[in-house]
């Protein structure tokens, strides 16, 4: 199944893209800003949907996410990395667990370590979702899910869109943990809420 087919199947479940569109991300700047390119399926999702919360549960980060009014966080590509590299949050705690050899708590190093995990989302249950940056091809990075309350990890041997599609169609074994209350309409006949775009908000 190609990216467009997966996006169309996803849209049949969660609804069409935001009616006002999204501000495009300058993906050509990613290799310099990040040191690598992000997966093609994730870029296609972001170009179509932007930063959204699926069923008000699963929050997907993008390089165009709005700044947090409570905390002075960066935006753009720097802000996207900050979800993984912030010095005092959950990911910092995971990194410390890995350094201490507590591999039940965290079996993987965190970005920027080679072969590390890079966070792209979380939910209200404090479960966290990453790419495992295994190898040089981002389109082959699997999804690593940390189910915090169970202290369990699951490695999904598929990409970002495959993972989302498996979750929303309830084909993923832990779909009830990823979206605990199941798929539901939350805004305008859609099963997601658009979180906006920082460039639009800053221009208002």
N, C-alpha and C positions, 0 to 999 in steps of 0.2 A: 504494500500500500504506500503510495507516495504522500508527500506532505499535504498537497491540496486535498486529496481524498480524506486524510485524517482530520484536517481542519473542517471539512464539510461535515464529516460524521460528528465531530465534536460540536459544531454549531447546531446540528439537529437536536442535541441534548441540552446545551446551555443557552442557545439562542443566538441571534445574529450579532455582529459586531456593534459597538456603540454607534448610535445614529449620527453623531457629530464627527465620527472618525477619531483617529489618534494622531498625535504629532510624530512623524517618523523619527526613528533613532538613526543617527549617523553611523551605521555599522562599519563603514570604511575606516572610521577612527579607532575602532576597537583594538586592532592589533597593536597600535602604539600605546593606547591608553591602558590596556589590560596585559599586553604581552602575548595575546592569543585572540582568536575569533571565537565567538560563542556558537553553539550548535545551530544549524540551519533551520531545524524545525522550531526551535525556541524563537529565533529571529522572526520567522514567519508568523508565529502566534502573536508575538509582541506587536508586529506591524498591523495585525488585524484587530487585536483586542486591547493592547496596552496593558496597564497594570490593573488587575481585577482581583476580586475576592469571589470565588465560586461558592455558591450557596451561603455566602457570608461566613464561610468556614476556612476554605483553602485560599491563602493569600499568595499571589504570585508576584514576585519582584521583577521590576524591569529597570533598565538604565534611565527611564524617564519618570520614575516614581516621584511623587510630590514629597517635599521635605517634611519631616516630622516637626510639628510646631512645638513639641515639648523638649526636643533634644536637638542640639546643633549638629545634625548629620549632613554629610555631603550629598550631592545629587549627581545624576548622570552616571557615567561608568565608575567613577570613584565611589559614589554612593552604593552602586550595586556590589562592589567588592567589600564595602564596609559591613554588609550583612554577614560576611564571613570573618573579616579581619578586625572587627571592633574589639578593643582591648579588654573590656570588662563584662561582656555579655555571655550568652549561652555558648557560642562557638569558642570563645576563649576558654571556657570551662572544659569543653570537649577536647580542645588542643592540649590542655594541661593533663587531662586523663590519659590521652594517648602518650604524651611524653613520660608519664609516670608508669606506663605499661599496663594501665587498666583497659585492656582491649575489649572487655565486655561492655564497658561504657562507651568506648570509641575505638573501633578497630582500624581506623584510617587516620593518616595525618591530615591536616587541614591546609588548604591553599595559604601561602604560596609554595608549600613543600611539593616536590615532584610526586605525581600520582596522588595528590591530595583531593579532598572534597571541597566543592564550591557550592554555597547555598543559593537556591533559587526560590524557596518558599517555606511557609510554615502554616500551621493552623491554630485554632483557639485552644486546642488540647496540648499545646507546646510540643507538637510533633514537628520535625524539621526535615526538609527535603533538599537533597544535594545532587550534583553530578559527581561521580567518581572520575576524576580526570586521568583515566587509565589510557595512556598512549597519546600520540600526537594529534590524532584525528578527533575533533570535538563531536563529530557526528556519530562516533562510536562510543561515546561516554554513557555508561549506564546510570540509572538513578539509584541513589542510596537513600533510604528512608530511615530516620531514627524515631521510633515510637517511644517517646520519653517516659510515659507512665509505666510502660512495660519493661523499660530498659532493654529494648530489643531493636536490632537493625534488620532491615531487609534489603537485599540487593536485587533490583529489578533489571534484568538483562534486556533492556530496551531503552529507547530514548525518551526525551521529555514528553513529546506528543503521544507516543505509545502509552506512556504511564498515565497521562491525563485521561486518555480515551478509555483505558482499562478501568480507571477509577470511576468515571461518570457512567459507564455502562455496567458497572458492578462485576467486571471480569477480574479485577485485581483482588486477591484473597483478603486484603486488609482495607478494602474500600470503606468499610464502616468506621475505620479508625482515621482515614484520611479526611473524609467528610462525614462526621459522626451522625448528623441528622438526615443524611441522604440528600438527594437532589431536590431542590425546591425553587420555585420562582421567588425572586427577591426584589426585582426592580423592572418595571416596564415589560413584563412578560418574559423576562430573562432570568436564568438561573445564576446570574452573577451580578455583582455591583461594580461599576466602573469607578476606579479610585482616582481618576483624573490624571493630568499630566502637569509636571512642575512648570514647564514653560508657559502653559496657558494660565496657570494660577498666578505666576509671578507677573504676568502682563496685565492682570486685572487691577 
